Amino acid sequence: MRPDELRSARASLGMTQKQLGAFLGLGTGDPCRVVRFWETGRRAISGPVARAITLELENRALRVRLKR
């Protein structure tokens, strides 16, 4: 996942950087800083993080379809 894809995914999920950090369990230190580093490309986005975000996007899309 590229930084721009992460920003787009976070926006699609309607989460702030702080909320995304909490969702991913980044409770120690400053979770916003980690998310900000990912979104600016200062830190690589790990496979498990990318997968967790992708799964949450898929889960939300599925819930929307099931409500119809």
Salt bridges, closest charged atoms under 4 A:
ASP4 OD2 - ARG2 NH2 3.06
GLU5 OE2 - ARG2 NH1 3.38
GLU39 OE2 - ARG10 NE 2.51
GLU56 OE2 - ARG60 NE 2.89
GLU56 OE2 - ARG63 NH2 3.47
